[in-house]
């Protein structure tokens, strides 16, 4: 056994979602990263009594090439006695229906399919082949989009039922493993398309940054690790505040936002607001959203409201900040009021 293989086996076995005696899902596209992970999980599974289910999601975005990838993974499973599970999804239709980018639609459907596989086999987790290079790309991608600590943390090694045991390894490590084991892997032709921002980061931005700092990928991954620990701490403190000063009534949350809230450090105030919105079913808040909420609280004027991502409305009243689902946005309400006034005005003319 090579040092590389030994280290990769250790990465998988040390994951909190690797449970001897249970099943585990290996998400496999057929690329070097996911194929190396699948092969390592196969070996670890044989030793630890873990049933490895190999899941492949066919996005139908690359025609015959994509179908060839699916058959490649199926053949690998047949040759190694592994269960092959396939899902066929249509991200183009979802993107058109919900005005999403093709990338976002594909990602959403992929994770939904993988979760369906996990549930079908009562698996302990879904294992993904993301590595350190992917982490560096994710941090830069989030930074370009505009990110706080939560964005800088990148991908977590364990997030719910998702496990990424290879985050400390490089893309080269997975390719070297495949070479050592004689595993041929597939290459996605769309990886060359720099109109996709992640590809541009991988092929242009990171190599440029490496001319100034050859260790930039490792250091970006380390930044993600630090940000993840800091964000987790802030979230724990925010939850403590919510448990002490908050209450829930029929899915609506409200928290004390008076002197006790004002005494919190600014970083914790921001964390409380973000956790409050997420707990109510909202999405991630931008810097400006959080700033507006803090300004609303600081002014202390009652009955002020703000709509935030995820159809959540925040209302400040009597020293408390309330958050609840709002299926109808304030913009729609204003439009409805204007339409009603216009209707009344026309009616009064007759």
C-alpha positions in Angstrom: 0.0 0.0 0.0 1.4 3.4 -1.0 1.7 6.3 1.4 -0.9 8.2 -0.8 -3.4 5.3 -0.6 -2.9 5.0 3.2 -3.5 8.7 3.6 -6.7 8.6 1.5 -8.0 5.7 3.4 -7.4 7.6 6.6 -9.3 10.6 5.3 -12.4 8.5 4.5 -12.3 6.5 7.8 -11.9 9.6 9.9 -15.0 11.2 8.5 -17.9 11.5 11.1 -20.2 10.0 8.4 -18.2 6.9 7.8 -20.0 4.3 10.0 -18.8 0.7 9.9 -21.8 -1.7 9.4 -23.9 1.0 7.6 -24.2 2.0 4.0 -22.5 5.0 2.4 -23.2 6.8 -0.9 -20.2 7.6 -3.2 -21.1 10.4 -5.6 -19.2 9.5 -8.8 -19.2 11.5 -12.0 -16.4 9.4 -13.5 -13.7 12.1 -13.1 -10.4 11.5 -11.3 -11.6 13.0 -8.0 -14.8 11.1 -7.6 -13.4 7.9 -9.1 -10.5 7.9 -6.7 -12.9 8.5 -3.8 -15.1 5.7 -4.9 -12.2 3.3 -5.2 -10.9 4.2 -1.8 -14.4 3.8 -0.3 -14.6 0.4 -1.9 -11.4 -0.7 -0.2 -12.3 0.8 3.2 -15.8 -0.6 2.9 -14.5 -4.1 2.4 -12.4 -3.8 5.5 -15.0 -2.0 7.7 -18.2 -3.7 6.6 -19.6 -0.6 4.8 -21.9 -1.1 1.8 -20.8 1.4 -0.8 -23.6 2.6 -3.1 -22.2 4.4 -6.2 -24.6 7.2 -7.3 -24.3 8.8 -10.7 -26.4 11.8 -11.7 -26.9 12.2 -15.5 -27.6 15.9 -16.2 -28.2 15.4 -20.0 -26.2 18.6 -20.8 -23.4 17.1 -22.9 -25.2 14.6 -25.2 -23.4 11.4 -26.0 -20.4 12.4 -23.8 -22.6 12.5 -20.7 -24.2 9.2 -21.5 -20.7 7.7 -22.0 -19.7 8.9 -18.5 -22.7 7.2 -17.0 -21.9 3.9 -18.8 -18.3 4.2 -17.6 -19.3 4.5 -14.0 -21.8 1.6 -14.4 -19.0 -0.5 -15.9 -16.7 0.3 -13.1 -19.3 -0.8 -10.5 -20.0 -4.0 -12.4 -16.3 -4.8 -12.5 -15.9 -4.3 -8.7 -19.2 -5.7 -7.4 -20.6 -2.4 -6.3 -24.3 -1.2 -6.4 -24.8 1.3 -9.2 -27.6 3.9 -8.7 -28.4 6.3 -11.5 -30.6 9.4 -11.6 -31.6 11.3 -14.7 -32.4 15.0 -14.2 -33.3 18.0 -16.4 -31.5 21.1 -15.2 -32.4 23.0 -18.4 -36.1 22.7 -17.7 -35.6 23.8 -14.0 -33.5 26.7 -15.0 -36.1 28.0 -17.5 -39.0 27.4 -15.0 -37.4 29.1 -12.0 -35.1 31.6 -13.8 -31.9 29.9 -12.4 -28.5 29.6 -14.0 -27.9 26.3 -15.6 -25.1 25.6 -13.1 -27.4 26.4 -10.1 -30.2 24.3 -11.5 -27.8 21.3 -12.1 -26.4 21.6 -8.6 -29.8 21.7 -7.0 -31.1 18.7 -8.9 -27.8 16.8 -8.3 -28.0 17.2 -4.5 -31.7 16.4 -4.4 -31.0 13.2 -6.4 -28.1 12.2 -4.1 -30.2 12.7 -1.0 -33.0 10.5 -2.6 -30.3 7.8 -3.0 -29.1 8.2 0.6 -32.7 7.8 1.9 -33.4 4.8 -0.3 -30.5 2.9 1.1 -30.7 4.4 4.6 -27.0 5.5 4.2 -25.1 7.3 6.8 -23.9 9.9 4.4 -23.1 11.1 0.9 -19.4 11.2 0.1 -18.2 13.8 -2.4 -14.7 14.0 -4.1 -14.1 17.7 -3.6 -10.5 18.5 -2.8 -8.2 21.4 -1.7 -8.1 22.9 -5.2 -11.9 22.9 -5.3 -11.9 24.6 -1.9 -9.6 27.3 -3.2 -11.8 27.9 -6.2 -14.9 28.0 -4.0 -13.4 30.6 -1.7 -12.4 32.8 -4.6 -15.8 32.3 -6.3 -17.6 33.4 -3.1 -15.3 36.3 -2.7 -16.0 37.5 -6.2 -19.7 37.2 -5.7 -19.4 39.1 -2.4 -19.1 37.0 0.8 -18.7 37.3 4.5 -17.3 34.7 6.9 -19.9 32.2 5.8 -18.8 32.4 2.2 -15.1 32.4 3.0 -15.5 29.1 4.9 -16.0 27.5 1.5 -17.2 23.8 1.7 -17.4 22.0 5.0 -15.8 18.6 5.5 -19.1 17.5 7.0 -22.4 19.4 6.4 -25.5 17.5 7.3 -25.4 14.3 5.4 -22.7 15.5 3.0 -19.0 14.4 3.6 -16.0 15.8 1.8 -13.1 13.7 3.2 -10.5 14.8 0.5 -10.5 18.6 1.3 -6.9 18.3 2.6 -5.8 16.6 -0.6 -5.0 18.1 -4.0 -6.3 17.4 -7.5 -2.9 16.0 -8.3 -3.2 13.5 -5.4 -6.4 12.0 -6.9 -4.9 11.9 -10.4 -1.8 10.2 -9.0 -3.9 7.6 -7.2 -5.7 6.8 -10.4 -2.4 6.4 -12.1 -1.0 4.1 -9.4 -4.1 1.9 -9.5 -4.4 1.9 -13.3 -7.8 3.6 -13.2 -8.7 5.5 -16.4 -11.0 8.4 -15.6 -13.3 10.7 -17.6 -12.7 14.3 -18.4 -15.6 16.8 -18.7 -15.2 18.8 -21.9 -17.0 21.7 -20.3 -14.1 22.2 -17.9 -12.4 24.2 -20.7 -15.3 26.6 -21.0 -14.1 29.8 -19.3 -17.5 31.5 -19.7 -18.2 29.5 -16.6 -16.8 31.5 -13.7 -15.4 28.6 -11.8 -13.5 27.4 -14.9 -12.1 30.9 -15.4 -10.9 30.9 -11.8 -9.3 27.5 -12.2 -7.7 28.1 -15.5 -6.8 31.9 -15.4 -7.1 33.5 -12.0 -5.5 30.8 -9.8 -2.4 30.4 -12.1 -2.1 34.2 -12.1 -2.2 34.3 -8.3 0.4 31.5 -8.1 2.9 33.7 -9.9 2.8 35.9 -6.8 2.3 33.2 -4.2 2.9 29.5 -5.2 1.1 28.3 -2.1 -2.1 30.3 -2.7 -4.3 27.2 -3.1 -3.2 25.8 0.2 -3.5 29.1 1.9 -7.0 29.7 0.6 -8.0 26.3 1.9 -6.5 27.3 5.3 -8.4 30.5 5.2 -11.6 28.5 4.7 -10.7 26.3 7.7 -10.2 29.4 9.9 -13.4 31.1 8.7 -15.4 27.9 9.3 -14.2 27.7 12.9 -14.9 31.4 13.5 -18.3 31.2 11.9 -19.3 28.1 13.8 -18.4 29.8 17.1 -20.4 32.9 16.3 -23.4 30.8 15.3 -23.3 28.9 18.6 -23.2 32.2 20.5 -26.1 33.5 18.3 -28.1 30.4 19.1 -27.5 30.9 22.8 -28.8 34.5 22.5 -31.9 33.3 20.6 -32.6 30.6 23.1 -32.3 33.1 26.0 -34.0 36.1 24.4 -36.2 34.6 21.6 -39.5 32.9 21.3 -41.3 31.1 18.5 -45.0 31.3 17.8 -46.4 29.3 14.9 -43.2 29.4 12.8 -42.6 33.1 13.5 -39.6 34.1 15.6 -39.0 37.2 17.6 -36.0 38.2 19.8 -35.3 41.0 22.2 -33.6 43.8 20.3 -33.2 46.4 23.0 -30.4 47.0 25.5 -29.2 43.4 25.7 -28.9 43.2 22.0 -27.1 46.6 21.8 -24.6 45.3 24.3 -23.5 42.5 22.0 -20.3 42.8 19.9 -21.2 43.9 16.3 -20.0 40.5 14.9 -22.5 38.7 17.2 -25.3 41.1 16.4 -24.8 40.3 12.7 -24.7 36.6 13.5 -28.0 36.7 15.5 -29.8 38.4 12.6 -28.5 35.9 10.1 -29.4 32.9 12.3 -32.9 34.4 13.0 -33.6 34.7 9.3 -32.3 31.2 8.6 -34.4 29.7 11.4 -37.5 31.3 9.9 -36.7 29.7 6.6 -35.0 32.6 4.9 -31.9 32.7 2.7 -28.5 34.1 3.1 -28.3 37.8 3.8 -26.0 40.3 2.1 -23.9 42.8 3.9 -26.5 45.5 3.0 -29.4 43.5 4.3 -27.8 43.1 7.7 -26.8 46.8 7.8 -30.4 47.9 7.1 -31.7 45.6 9.9 -29.2 47.0 12.3 -30.1 50.6 11.3 -33.8 49.8 11.8 -33.1 48.6 15.3 -30.8 51.5 16.2 -33.4 54.0 15.2 -35.8 52.4 17.5 -38.8 53.4 15.5 -41.6 50.9 15.8 -43.5 49.1 13.1 -40.7 49.4 10.6 -40.4 46.4 8.2 -37.8 45.0 5.8 -38.1 42.1 3.3 -35.1 39.8 3.0 -34.2 36.8 0.8 -36.3 33.7 1.3 -39.6 35.6 1.5 -39.0 36.6 5.1 -40.1 39.9 6.6 -38.4 41.4 9.5 -40.4 43.8 11.7 -39.1 45.9 14.6 -41.7 46.9 17.2 -41.5 47.6 21.0 -37.9 46.6 21.3 -38.3 43.3 19.6 -37.3 42.1 16.2 -39.8 39.7 14.6 -39.2 37.4 11.6 -41.7 35.4 9.7 -42.5 34.1 6.2 -43.9 36.6 3.9 -45.1 35.1 0.6 -46.2 38.4 -0.7 -43.4 41.0 -1.0 -43.8 44.6 0.1 -43.2 45.6 -3.6 -46.2 43.5 -4.6 -48.3 45.0 -1.8 -47.4 48.5 -2.9 -48.2 47.7 -6.4 -51.6 46.3 -5.3 -52.3 49.4 -3.3 -51.5 51.7 -6.2 -53.7 49.6 -8.5 -56.5 49.8 -6.0 -56.2 53.6 -5.7 -56.1 53.9 -9.5 -59.2 51.8 -9.7 -61.0 53.9 -7.0 -59.9 57.1 -8.8 -61.4 55.8 -12.1 -64.5 54.6 -10.4 -65.1 58.0 -8.8 -65.1 59.6 -12.3 -68.3 57.8 -13.2 
